[in-house]
Amino acid sequence: MKVGISSGAEADVADGYWFYERQSLGLGDYFGGIHEIIDGFHRSLSRRFPFGIYYTVEGEFVTVVAILDLRRDPLWIRDLLQDRK
């Protein structure tokens, strides 16, 4: 599966980013979809299920490295993520 984003949508995100970045340094990153870093990976939380999506951002590329049930042992999660670095 490939995901594309139109130039108009890119401009919308950029406008939103700068609006929130002017409100508080770093808030623009959160608006732009950058999530907190946990164990060296960005982590997005599922709203409905207890899962976390762990990913990296390098330039224009986002790589999802794990989608994990967060009810598991935190040490197991940390070890798995370290193995996937």
C-alpha positions as CSV (number, residue, x, y, z in Angstrom):
1,M,0.0,0.0,0.0
2,K,1.2,3.5,-0.9
3,V,0.0,6.6,0.7
4,G,0.1,9.9,-1.1
5,I,-0.6,13.4,0.1
6,S,-1.7,16.2,-2.2
7,S,0.2,19.5,-2.3
8,G,-2.9,21.3,-0.9
9,A,-2.9,18.9,2.1
10,E,0.8,19.5,2.6
11,A,0.2,23.2,2.7
12,D,-2.6,22.7,5.2
13,V,-0.3,20.8,7.5
14,A,2.4,23.4,7.1
15,D,0.0,26.2,8.0
16,G,-1.2,24.3,11.1
17,Y,2.3,23.4,12.1
18,W,3.4,27.1,12.1
19,F,0.3,28.3,13.8
20,Y,0.9,25.9,16.8
21,E,4.6,26.3,16.8
22,R,4.1,30.1,17.3
23,Q,1.8,29.2,20.3
24,S,4.4,27.0,22.0
25,L,7.8,25.7,20.8
26,G,7.5,22.0,19.9
27,L,3.7,22.1,19.7
28,G,3.9,22.2,15.9
29,D,5.6,18.9,15.8
30,Y,2.8,17.3,17.7
31,F,0.2,18.8,15.4
32,G,2.2,17.6,12.4
33,G,1.8,14.0,13.5
34,I,5.1,13.6,15.3
35,H,4.5,11.7,18.5
36,E,6.5,11.4,21.7
37,I,9.6,9.3,21.5
38,I,9.6,6.1,23.6
39,D,12.6,3.7,23.6
40,G,14.0,5.5,20.5
41,F,10.9,5.4,18.4
42,H,8.0,7.7,17.9
43,R,4.8,6.1,19.4
44,S,1.2,6.8,18.3
45,L,-1.5,5.4,20.6
46,S,-4.6,3.7,19.2
47,R,-7.7,5.5,20.5
48,R,-9.9,2.4,20.7
49,F,-7.6,-0.4,21.4
50,P,-4.6,-0.8,23.8
51,F,-2.0,-0.8,21.0
52,G,0.9,1.5,20.2
53,I,2.4,2.1,16.7
54,Y,6.1,2.5,16.9
55,Y,7.8,4.3,13.9
56,T,10.8,6.2,12.8
57,V,11.0,9.3,10.6
58,E,13.9,9.9,8.3
59,G,13.5,12.7,5.9
60,E,10.4,12.1,3.9
61,F,10.2,8.4,5.0
62,V,8.2,7.0,7.9
63,T,8.9,3.4,8.7
64,V,6.5,1.5,11.1
65,V,8.7,-0.9,13.1
66,A,6.1,-2.4,15.5
67,I,2.4,-2.4,16.3
68,L,2.2,-3.8,19.9
69,D,-0.4,-4.6,22.5
70,L,0.6,-2.2,25.3
71,R,-0.8,-4.6,28.0
72,R,2.3,-6.7,27.5
73,D,5.3,-6.6,29.9
74,P,7.0,-3.2,29.4
75,L,10.4,-5.0,29.5
76,W,9.3,-7.3,26.7
77,I,8.3,-4.3,24.6
78,R,11.6,-2.5,25.3
79,D,13.6,-5.6,24.3
80,L,11.6,-6.2,21.1
81,L,12.1,-2.5,20.1
82,Q,15.8,-2.7,20.8
83,D,16.0,-5.8,18.5
84,R,14.3,-3.8,15.7
85,K,16.7,-0.8,15.8
